[in-house]
């Protein structure tokens, strides 16, 4: 067939351009899922990709024989690689995914060619549409598999996965050469099952990498959670020690002032000094103990946090009815109440003074401790695995508070989180206390 001499050939060429552009759009869609949002606008991104593909297709049409197609998925994959610079840095994932994607596109083209070339009656529209539609389906399957994890896996494991894909590509090349050199290239023997095995293997590599990347993220989060818990415990232990020291000093100072007042009373004209000492003694005797439940650890954390709320001009309402000596460890109290109240304070700090409020309700019924903490907050739009996603820079280092709470509660109770247009509510039930 000579191109551009008949309307049919012109339409076929236009179809090749269209299919190549759609191939590229599907590939970029996969990149958006795997690597994150590109650092240029979508409009510029897609227009530039379409322009590149049009130029590549025209060049391929000019150098290839008329009966050779100018729309090959592996070629589109190759020319999509320069666009990787537009995505966030993740060298390990980009290298592995590029090799796997190229291998998958080539294996699919080879398998499709083995299936359709022996057919006696072939329609170029159907054949071309089939190869591209099948490729789009594979890209969508990979996009569903990929959860968008950004964490690197161990280097030795990455080398193994890369070597598997590279070996598949080399074997593909050797098989392609063998098939094209034999007398009957399209004799369906073992090549077709081999191509299907290569497809399955390389698509599985996407899943393996994503799974291992998830495990690395989980391991890193667990390390950060443990470090945060240790730092919190140390912080509250130091605060508790300081409070004890202040109570001791208050007690001693009270005795000193009372003694000074008695000594001053023995002298004449010391009425003003006596009154001053009595007033000072009375003020020191007023120890700030807003909450006293008979649970020292819980009382300590609540009083420390309530003091911080007052300092931040946060209106606080508390309803606490619990028996003394509950079976809660210091680490559990710090991990649950400490984190919840820290999150509430931080949410309120982003609001105007008159909009800041926190309500704490803690009750105990039938060996179950119920905790309800509600605070004013902006509505949360982004969630992942039932928890809010931090919008701060280095989000991976933030948002650990609720993860710590959930980790502790998973062993002894349940937790429910709710976000409304102007508040954030956490409900917790701790059993068998």
Buried (B, 14 or more C-beta within 10 A) or exposed (E): EEBEEEEEBEEBBEBBBBBBBBBBBBBBBBBBBBBBEBEEEEEEBBEBBBEBBEEBBEEBBEEEEEEEBBBBBBBBBBBBEEBBEBBEEBEBBBEBBBBBBBBBBBBBBBBBBBBBEEEEEEEEEEBBEBBBEBBBEBBEEBBEBBEEBBBBBEEEBBEEBBEBBEEBBEBBEEBBEEBEEEEEBBEEEEBBEBBEEBBEBBBBBBEBBBBBBBEBBEEEBEEBBEEBBEEBBEEBEEBBEEBEEEEEEBEEBBEBBBEBBEEBEEEEEBEEBBEBBBEBBEEBEEEEEEBEBEBBBBBBBBBBBBBEBEEBEBBBEBEBEBEEEBEBEBBBBBBBBBBBBBBBBBBBEEBEEEBBBBBBBBEBEEEEBBBBBBBBBBEBEEEEEEBBEBEEEEEBEBBBBBBBBBBBBEEBBEBEBEBEEEBBBBBBBBEEB
